[in-house]
């Protein structure tokens, strides 16, 4: 009977410290959006413990910035320590948000190495780590975020353009990954974990928060035949780049939504069952991820009732605990009829109102369609104006009646 597969949990791109669309949590003193990201990490660790993971790979970007505050570091460390105490080996790969600008400086994750935290491996360099798990030995090759400034300390690279440095970095990474592949024991399962962009990947919102210039590697640079699974970080959108082929090359994606650009993206992590020459994996979505809801309303055909159109559209959405934005298309004459307080009140269930935007069509005067306006009476001109604004017929008649009385009163005063 074959040995049980090794159970691997792969996640990435946590970005603790994101505060957009958040407000202060009075009980903790933290921005509530920060707590969202920390909660997603806790859910991942809960899953690893409950499903008896043999190894956890975090493929980079623990924090929003390279220098996170101690409170954020403590929140991350608490969850890593849960894995450590449970005897689950954990690989922490350095991403672009973790990597210090100066090579000699410590990263935000190096504290785990400095304190020699049991069962925690910090992937700061290109290296192969042979890890003993409860269900067998596994090889993990770490390839952190590639830094161009590592080249600039050598005289031969200092005169190169950025594009030339990129080409040289691709060549060096290809060589380094090939070197790692050559160090493997062919009888043991092998995983490559990297934090960079692969050609063909579909970007998410990482461009909006990215630190450092991106570098794109072809799939061929991974030396695919050496690995049983490739655990990638850096791209926020979950995706598999080597469909129906071995090995799976998978971006786990980020754990929590950053902005509206990720509103429709599932967020979660990957669960992998691994043997030498075989990897079965699945994406595990997190149901508790903060929802982002956009409400679009075209009120241009609603006459004097644009507010009612907006309220009807809001009622069609579940806004409970969601970040919400509303975009309303209006004609110029409808703008004054929009009752903002009623709209804001209808959004009361939302966690955060990101904005209520009014897009007003400024209509040209020629829309009245008159070639000889001087031939018309004031009431006829007024009627044409109301019609051009799509005013309901009943309201046009009422307004014309009032206008007629005003004109009669003005004429009477003028004749006195």
C-alpha positions as CSV (number, residue, x, y, z in Angstrom):
1,X,0.0,0.0,0.0
2,X,1.4,3.4,-1.0
3,X,2.3,5.9,1.7
4,X,-0.2,8.6,2.7
5,X,0.2,11.8,0.7
6,X,1.9,14.8,2.4
7,X,-0.7,17.5,3.2
8,X,0.4,21.0,2.2
9,X,-1.4,24.3,2.8
10,X,-0.2,27.1,0.5
11,X,-1.3,30.7,0.9
12,X,0.2,34.2,0.1
13,X,-0.2,37.9,0.0
14,X,-1.6,38.7,3.4
15,X,-0.7,42.4,3.5
16,X,-1.5,43.2,7.2
17,X,-1.7,46.9,7.5
18,X,-4.1,47.7,4.7
19,X,-6.5,50.4,6.1
20,X,-8.4,51.5,3.1
21,X,-12.2,51.6,3.6
22,X,-11.8,51.1,7.3
23,X,-12.7,52.7,10.6
24,X,-11.3,52.5,14.1
25,X,-12.2,49.5,16.2
26,X,-12.6,50.9,19.8
27,X,-11.9,47.6,21.5
28,X,-8.5,47.0,19.9
29,X,-7.5,50.5,18.9
30,X,-6.8,49.2,15.3
31,X,-8.4,50.0,12.0
32,X,-11.1,47.4,11.4
33,X,-9.8,46.6,8.0
34,X,-6.5,45.5,9.6
35,X,-8.5,43.2,11.7
36,X,-10.1,41.8,8.6
37,X,-6.7,40.7,7.3
38,X,-5.6,39.3,10.6
39,X,-8.9,37.3,10.9
40,X,-8.3,35.7,7.5
41,X,-4.8,34.6,8.6
42,X,-6.4,33.1,11.8
43,X,-8.9,31.2,9.6
44,X,-6.1,29.7,7.5
45,X,-4.2,28.6,10.6
46,X,-7.5,27.1,12.0
47,X,-7.9,25.1,8.8
48,X,-4.3,23.8,8.9
49,X,-4.7,22.6,12.5
50,X,-8.2,21.1,12.0
51,X,-7.1,19.2,8.8
52,X,-3.8,18.1,10.2
53,X,-1.6,19.9,7.6
54,X,2.0,18.5,7.4
55,X,3.5,21.7,6.1
56,X,2.4,25.3,5.5
57,X,4.0,27.5,2.8
58,X,3.4,31.2,3.0
59,X,4.6,32.6,-0.4
60,X,5.3,36.1,0.6
61,X,4.1,39.6,1.5
62,X,3.1,39.4,5.2
63,X,2.6,43.1,5.6
64,X,1.7,46.2,3.6
65,X,5.1,47.9,4.2
66,X,8.6,46.7,4.7
67,X,8.7,48.3,8.1
68,X,5.4,47.2,9.8
69,X,4.6,48.5,13.3
70,X,5.1,46.1,16.2
71,X,1.4,45.6,16.7
72,X,1.0,44.2,13.2
73,X,4.1,42.0,13.7
74,X,2.7,40.7,16.9
75,X,-0.6,39.7,15.2
76,X,1.3,37.8,12.5
77,X,3.6,36.1,15.0
78,X,0.8,34.9,17.2
79,X,-0.6,32.8,14.3
80,X,2.8,31.5,13.2
81,X,3.4,30.4,16.7
82,X,0.2,28.4,16.7
83,X,1.6,26.4,13.9
84,X,5.0,26.1,15.5
85,X,3.6,24.8,18.8
86,X,1.5,22.3,16.9
87,X,4.7,20.9,15.3
88,X,3.7,22.0,11.8
89,X,6.7,23.1,9.7
90,X,6.1,26.5,8.2
91,X,8.0,28.2,5.4
92,X,7.9,32.0,5.3
93,X,9.0,33.3,1.9
94,X,10.1,36.9,1.6
95,X,8.0,38.9,-0.9
96,X,8.6,42.4,-2.2
97,X,6.7,43.9,0.7
98,X,9.0,41.9,3.1
99,X,12.3,42.5,1.5
100,X,14.4,45.4,2.9
101,X,15.7,47.8,0.3
102,X,19.3,47.4,1.6
103,X,20.4,43.8,1.4
104,X,22.2,43.8,4.7
105,X,19.2,45.0,6.7
106,X,16.9,42.5,8.5
107,X,13.5,41.8,7.0
108,X,10.2,41.9,8.9
109,X,10.3,38.1,9.0
110,X,13.9,37.6,10.1
111,X,12.9,37.7,13.7
112,X,11.7,34.1,13.5
113,X,15.2,33.0,12.4
114,X,17.0,35.2,15.0
115,X,14.9,33.6,17.8
116,X,15.3,30.1,16.3
117,X,11.5,29.6,16.5
118,X,10.9,25.8,16.2
119,X,9.5,24.5,12.9
120,X,9.7,27.9,11.1
121,X,11.9,28.4,8.1
122,X,12.4,31.9,6.6
123,X,13.1,31.8,2.9
124,X,15.3,34.8,2.3
125,X,17.6,33.2,-0.2
126,X,17.5,30.8,-3.1
127,X,17.9,27.5,-1.2
128,X,16.6,23.9,-0.9
129,X,15.2,23.0,2.5
130,X,14.7,19.3,3.3
131,X,11.8,19.2,5.8
132,X,10.7,16.2,7.9
133,X,6.9,16.1,8.2
134,X,4.5,13.7,10.0
135,X,3.8,12.0,6.7
136,X,7.3,12.0,5.2
137,X,10.2,14.1,4.0
138,X,9.6,17.0,1.6
139,X,12.0,19.2,-0.3
140,X,11.1,22.9,-0.6
141,X,13.1,25.3,-2.7
142,X,12.6,29.0,-1.8
143,X,13.0,31.8,-4.4
144,X,12.2,35.1,-2.8
145,X,11.5,38.4,-4.5
146,X,14.3,39.1,-7.0
147,X,16.2,42.3,-6.1
148,X,18.0,44.2,-8.8
149,X,20.1,46.1,-6.3
150,X,21.9,42.9,-5.6
151,X,23.4,43.3,-9.1
152,X,24.4,46.9,-8.7
153,X,27.2,46.1,-6.2
154,X,29.1,44.6,-9.1
155,X,30.9,46.9,-11.5
156,X,29.8,45.0,-14.6
157,X,26.1,45.8,-14.1
158,X,26.3,49.5,-13.1
159,X,26.1,50.9,-16.6
160,X,23.1,48.8,-17.6
161,X,19.6,50.2,-18.3
162,X,16.6,48.9,-16.3
163,X,15.6,46.7,-19.2
164,X,19.1,45.2,-19.4
165,X,19.1,44.6,-15.7
166,X,15.7,42.8,-16.1
167,X,17.1,40.5,-18.7
168,X,20.1,39.8,-16.6
169,X,17.9,39.1,-13.6
170,X,15.8,36.6,-15.6
171,X,19.0,34.9,-16.7
172,X,20.3,34.7,-13.2
173,X,17.0,33.4,-11.8
174,X,16.8,30.8,-14.5
175,X,20.4,29.7,-13.5
176,X,19.6,29.7,-9.8
177,X,16.4,27.7,-10.1
178,X,18.3,25.2,-12.3
179,X,20.9,25.0,-9.6
180,X,18.2,24.3,-7.0
181,X,16.6,21.6,-9.2
182,X,20.0,19.9,-9.5
183,X,20.3,19.7,-5.7
184,X,17.1,17.7,-5.3
185,X,16.8,14.0,-4.3
186,X,14.8,12.5,-7.1
187,X,13.1,10.0,-4.7
188,X,11.4,12.7,-2.6
189,X,8.5,15.1,-3.3
190,X,9.7,18.6,-4.3
191,X,8.0,22.0,-4.1
192,X,9.2,25.3,-5.5
193,X,7.9,28.4,-3.9
194,X,8.5,31.8,-5.4
195,X,7.3,35.4,-5.2
196,X,7.4,37.1,-8.6
197,X,5.4,37.4,-11.8
198,X,5.2,34.6,-14.4
199,X,4.4,35.3,-18.0
200,X,0.7,34.7,-18.7
201,X,-0.5,35.5,-15.1
202,X,-3.6,37.7,-14.9
203,X,-3.0,40.6,-12.6
204,X,-5.3,41.6,-9.7
205,X,-5.0,44.8,-7.7
206,X,-1.4,44.2,-6.6
207,X,-0.3,47.0,-9.0
208,X,-2.0,49.5,-6.7
209,X,0.0,48.5,-3.6
210,X,3.2,47.1,-5.2
211,X,6.6,48.0,-3.8
212,X,9.4,47.8,-6.4
213,X,9.4,47.3,-10.1
214,X,8.0,44.1,-11.4
215,X,10.0,41.4,-13.2
216,X,8.3,38.8,-15.5
217,X,9.7,35.3,-15.9
218,X,8.7,32.7,-18.5
219,X,7.4,29.4,-17.2
220,X,10.4,27.7,-18.7
221,X,12.6,29.5,-16.1
222,X,11.0,27.3,-13.4
223,X,12.6,24.0,-14.8
224,X,9.2,22.4,-14.3
225,X,10.3,18.8,-14.6
226,X,12.0,19.0,-11.3
227,X,9.0,19.9,-9.2
228,X,5.8,18.2,-8.1
229,X,4.0,21.5,-7.2
230,X,4.9,25.2,-7.6
231,X,3.5,27.5,-4.8
232,X,3.5,31.1,-6.1
233,X,2.9,34.4,-4.4
234,X,2.7,38.1,-5.6
235,X,-0.3,38.0,-7.9
236,X,-3.5,38.7,-5.9
237,X,-5.9,36.9,-8.3
238,X,-5.9,33.1,-7.7
239,X,-5.0,31.2,-10.8
240,X,-3.3,28.1,-12.2
241,X,-0.8,28.6,-15.0
242,X,0.0,25.1,-16.0
243,X,-3.5,23.6,-16.5
244,X,-3.8,19.9,-16.9
245,X,-0.1,19.5,-16.8
246,X,2.5,18.5,-14.1
247,X,3.5,20.2,-12.0
248,X,0.6,22.5,-11.0
249,X,1.9,26.1,-11.0
250,X,-0.5,28.0,-8.8
251,X,-0.9,31.5,-7.4
252,X,-2.9,31.1,-4.2
253,X,-4.0,34.7,-4.5
254,X,-4.5,37.1,-1.6
255,X,-6.6,36.3,1.5
256,X,-8.6,39.5,1.7
257,X,-9.9,42.0,-0.9
258,X,-7.9,45.2,-1.2
259,X,-10.3,47.3,-3.2
260,X,-13.2,47.2,-5.7
261,X,-10.9,45.8,-8.4
262,X,-11.0,42.5,-6.5
263,X,-14.8,42.6,-5.7
264,X,-15.6,39.5,-7.9
265,X,-12.5,37.5,-7.0
266,X,-12.7,34.5,-4.7
267,X,-10.2,34.8,-1.8
268,X,-8.6,31.8,-0.1
269,X,-5.8,29.3,-0.1
270,X,-4.7,26.0,-1.7
271,X,-4.8,22.6,-0.1
272,X,-2.4,20.1,-1.7
273,X,-2.0,16.4,-1.3
274,X,1.5,15.5,-2.5
275,X,3.5,12.4,-3.5
276,X,6.6,12.2,-5.6
277,X,5.3,12.6,-9.2
278,X,1.7,13.4,-8.1
279,X,0.0,16.5,-6.7
280,X,-3.7,16.8,-6.2
281,X,-4.8,20.3,-5.2
282,X,-7.9,22.4,-4.6
283,X,-8.7,26.0,-3.9
284,X,-10.4,26.6,-0.6
285,X,-12.4,29.9,-0.6
286,X,-12.9,31.9,2.6
287,X,-16.5,32.7,3.0
288,X,-15.9,35.5,5.6
289,X,-14.0,37.8,3.2
290,X,-15.2,41.4,3.3
291,X,-17.6,42.0,0.4
292,X,-17.3,45.0,-2.0
293,X,-20.5,46.0,-3.6
294,X,-21.0,48.5,-6.5
295,X,-24.5,49.8,-7.2
296,X,-25.0,51.5,-10.6
297,X,-28.2,53.4,-11.3
298,X,-29.3,55.1,-14.6
299,X,-31.9,57.5,-13.5
300,X,-32.0,59.5,-16.7
301,X,-35.5,58.2,-17.6
302,X,-37.0,58.7,-14.2
303,X,-38.2,62.3,-14.6
304,X,-38.4,64.0,-11.3
305,X,-38.1,60.8,-9.3
306,X,-34.3,59.9,-9.4
307,X,-34.2,59.2,-5.7
308,X,-36.9,56.5,-6.0
309,X,-34.9,54.8,-8.7
310,X,-31.8,54.8,-6.5
311,X,-33.7,53.4,-3.5
312,X,-35.2,50.6,-5.6
313,X,-31.8,49.6,-6.8
314,X,-30.2,49.7,-3.3
315,X,-33.1,47.5,-2.0
316,X,-32.0,44.8,-4.5
317,X,-28.6,44.3,-2.8
318,X,-27.5,42.7,0.4
319,X,-25.3,45.3,2.0
320,X,-24.8,43.8,5.4
321,X,-21.2,44.4,6.5
322,X,-20.1,45.3,2.9
323,X,-18.0,48.1,1.5
324,X,-20.4,49.9,-0.8
325,X,-20.2,52.5,-3.5
326,X,-23.1,54.0,-5.5
327,X,-22.8,55.6,-8.9
328,X,-25.8,57.5,-10.3
329,X,-26.3,58.7,-13.8
330,X,-28.5,61.8,-14.0
331,X,-29.7,64.5,-16.3
332,X,-28.9,68.0,-15.3
333,X,-32.4,69.0,-14.2
334,X,-32.6,65.9,-11.9
335,X,-29.7,66.8,-9.8
336,X,-31.6,69.1,-7.5
337,X,-34.3,66.4,-7.0
338,X,-31.8,63.8,-5.6
339,X,-32.4,63.4,-1.9
340,X,-29.0,62.4,-0.5
341,X,-30.1,61.9,3.1
342,X,-32.7,59.2,2.1
343,X,-30.0,57.5,0.0
344,X,-27.5,57.5,2.8
345,X,-30.2,56.2,5.2
346,X,-30.9,53.3,2.8
347,X,-27.2,52.3,3.0
348,X,-27.3,52.0,6.8
349,X,-26.5,48.3,6.8
350,X,-23.3,48.8,4.9
351,X,-20.0,48.5,6.8
352,X,-18.5,51.4,4.9
353,X,-19.8,53.8,2.3
354,X,-17.0,54.3,-0.1
355,X,-18.8,57.1,-2.0
356,X,-22.0,58.2,-3.7
357,X,-21.0,59.6,-7.1
358,X,-23.3,61.6,-9.3
359,X,-22.5,61.5,-13.0
360,X,-24.6,64.4,-14.5
361,X,-25.2,64.7,-18.3
362,X,-24.9,68.4,-19.1
363,X,-27.3,68.8,-21.9
364,X,-26.8,71.4,-24.7
365,X,-29.4,74.1,-25.2
366,X,-30.0,72.9,-28.8
367,X,-31.9,69.9,-27.4
368,X,-35.1,72.0,-27.3
369,X,-35.0,71.7,-31.1
370,X,-36.1,75.2,-32.1
371,X,-35.1,76.9,-35.3
372,X,-37.1,80.1,-34.7
373,X,-37.6,80.5,-31.0
374,X,-38.5,84.2,-31.4
375,X,-41.8,83.1,-33.1
376,X,-43.0,81.3,-29.9
377,X,-44.7,82.7,-26.9
378,X,-43.0,82.5,-23.4
379,X,-45.4,79.6,-22.4
380,X,-44.7,77.7,-25.6
381,X,-40.9,78.1,-25.1
382,X,-41.3,76.9,-21.5
383,X,-43.3,73.9,-22.6
384,X,-40.6,72.9,-25.1
385,X,-38.0,73.2,-22.3
386,X,-40.0,70.9,-20.0
387,X,-40.5,68.3,-22.7
388,X,-36.7,68.4,-23.5
389,X,-36.0,67.5,-19.9
390,X,-38.4,64.4,-20.0
391,X,-40.7,66.0,-17.5
392,X,-43.9,64.0,-17.1
393,X,-46.9,65.4,-19.0
394,X,-49.0,66.0,-15.9
395,X,-46.3,68.0,-14.2
396,X,-45.8,70.0,-17.5
397,X,-49.4,71.0,-17.5
398,X,-49.4,72.0,-13.9
399,X,-46.2,74.1,-14.2
400,X,-47.5,75.8,-17.4
401,X,-50.8,76.7,-15.5
402,X,-48.8,78.3,-12.7
403,X,-46.5,80.1,-15.2
404,X,-49.5,81.4,-17.0
405,X,-50.9,83.0,-13.8
406,X,-47.5,84.5,-13.0
407,X,-47.3,86.0,-16.5
408,X,-50.9,87.4,-16.2
409,X,-50.0,89.0,-12.8
410,X,-46.9,90.5,-14.3
411,X,-48.8,91.9,-17.2
412,X,-51.5,93.4,-14.9
413,X,-48.8,95.1,-12.8
414,X,-47.2,96.5,-15.9
415,X,-50.5,98.0,-17.1
416,X,-51.2,99.8,-13.8
